[in-house]
């Protein structure tokens, strides 16, 4: 049974930064593509960033976060990260990680990110 545990969220002012972490327990992390997703209040879940390929060499970002967010991974720690800079109020959401492109059935609890002045 795979377990996803996200952390690192919080409340920041516009322009601030946060670094999210997601630890994957179980599964075959090293060969799995991973993604960060978010769900804002009243909106559908959105794919924010993905990391795939041997050693995480291929990263893709949603247009809304391109140039501000960076996804990375540490296979030794079964962890994927999302560095978020220049945060905007519209980045406010609960952030989740999951396998990409084929998601695990179970999701973690997510981590809340609130960007507000």
C-alpha positions in Angstrom: 0.0 0.0 0.0 1.5 3.3 -1.1 1.3 6.2 1.3 1.9 9.8 0.2 2.7 12.4 2.9 2.9 16.1 1.9 4.3 18.8 4.1 5.7 22.3 3.9 2.7 24.4 3.3 1.8 27.5 5.2 0.6 31.1 4.9 2.9 33.6 3.1 2.5 37.1 1.7 2.5 37.7 -2.0 6.0 37.4 -3.4 7.0 34.9 -0.8 8.4 31.4 -1.1 7.6 28.0 0.2 9.2 24.5 -0.4 6.8 21.6 -0.3 7.9 18.0 0.3 6.2 14.7 -0.5 7.5 11.5 0.9 6.4 8.3 -0.9 6.1 5.2 1.3 5.9 2.0 -0.7 5.8 1.7 -4.4 8.7 1.9 -6.8 9.7 5.5 -6.4 12.9 5.4 -8.5 11.2 4.5 -11.7 8.0 6.4 -11.2 7.2 9.8 -12.7 5.8 12.1 -10.1 3.6 15.2 -10.2 2.4 18.0 -7.9 -1.3 18.9 -8.1 -3.4 21.5 -6.4 -7.0 22.1 -5.7 -8.2 25.7 -5.1 -11.5 26.4 -3.3 -14.4 25.8 -5.7 -12.1 24.6 -8.5 -11.1 21.2 -10.0 -7.8 19.6 -9.3 -5.0 21.1 -11.4 -1.7 19.4 -12.5 1.0 21.9 -11.5 4.3 20.2 -12.3 5.7 16.8 -13.3 9.1 15.2 -13.2 9.8 12.1 -15.3 12.6 10.4 -17.1 15.8 8.7 -15.7 17.0 10.7 -12.8 14.2 13.2 -13.1 15.6 14.8 -16.2 12.3 16.0 -17.7 10.2 18.6 -16.0 7.0 20.1 -17.2 5.0 23.0 -15.7 1.6 24.5 -16.0 1.7 27.9 -17.7 0.4 29.5 -14.5 3.5 28.5 -12.5 6.2 28.4 -15.2 9.3 30.3 -14.2 8.2 30.5 -10.5 7.9 26.8 -9.4 10.6 24.1 -9.6 10.0 20.4 -9.1 12.8 18.1 -8.1 13.3 14.7 -6.5 15.7 12.8 -4.2 15.4 9.1 -5.0 17.5 8.2 -1.9 14.9 9.8 0.3 11.8 8.8 -1.8 10.9 12.4 -1.8 9.7 14.9 -4.4 9.9 18.7 -3.8 8.2 21.7 -5.1 10.0 25.0 -4.7 7.5 27.8 -5.0 8.8 31.4 -5.5 7.1 34.7 -6.2 3.8 33.3 -4.8 0.6 34.9 -5.8 -2.9 34.9 -4.2 -4.1 32.6 -7.0 -1.6 30.0 -5.9 -3.7 29.5 -2.7 -4.8 25.8 -2.7 -4.3 22.4 -1.1 -1.2 20.9 -2.8 -0.9 17.1 -3.4 1.7 14.8 -4.9 1.0 11.6 -6.8 2.5 9.4 -9.4 2.5 10.7 -12.9 1.0 9.9 -15.4 -0.7 7.0 -13.8 -1.9 8.1 -10.4 -2.0 5.9 -7.3 -5.6 5.3 -6.2 -4.9 6.8 -2.8 -4.0 10.4 -2.2 -2.3 12.0 0.7 -3.9 14.6 3.0 -2.3 17.4 1.0 -0.7 20.5 2.4 -2.4 23.9 2.5 -0.8 26.9 0.9 -2.3 30.3 1.5 -1.0 33.4 -0.1 -2.5 36.5 1.4 -1.5 40.0 2.5 
